[in-house]
Amino acid sequence: MKTKTTITLIGVLNILQGIGFIIGGRTLTEQSFPSEMLTPGAVEVGTAMHWPLGVACIVIGIILLSTRDLPLVNAKKVLLYTGIAYTFFLINGLTQHFTSPVNVPMPALGLITVLAVLAFYTSRTAKS
C-alpha cells in the first residue's frame, strides 16, 4: 500500500473518531463503566473528558494529513512512529480492560490493532 493512502486513511479515521468522541461522549461514558459507578457527576466528568480526547484525535488526524506529501523515506518514518503510538494505545486499552472496571470496547481495540499493523506494514514495504 502507498504511504500517502495509509497516512490519509489513518488521518481521516482519527478525525472521525475525534468527532465521535465529542458527539458521543455521554454514550461512550455510559457504555464504558458499570452502572453502579454512573452517578450523575461521574457521567458529567466522563462526558467532559471525552471532549479534549476528541480534540486530540482531530489534531492528530490533521497533523497526519499534513504529512501525506512527504518524501518516501520521511513518510515511512511517520508511519513507523504512528504504529508505535498505536501500540501504546493498544497496551493502555488492554491494561484498562483487564485490570479495571472499565469496559473498553473490543471493536475499538481491534481497530487500533489493525491501524498499528497497517502503519508498521506500510512503513516497511511501501515503494511510493
ABEGO torsion letter per residue (X at the ends): XBAAAAAAAAAAAAAAAAAAAAAAAAAAAAAABBAAABBAAAAAAAAAAAAAAAAAAAAAAAAAAAAAABBAAAAAAAAAAAAAAAAAAAAAAAAAAAABABBBBAAAAAAAAAAAAAAAAAAAABAX
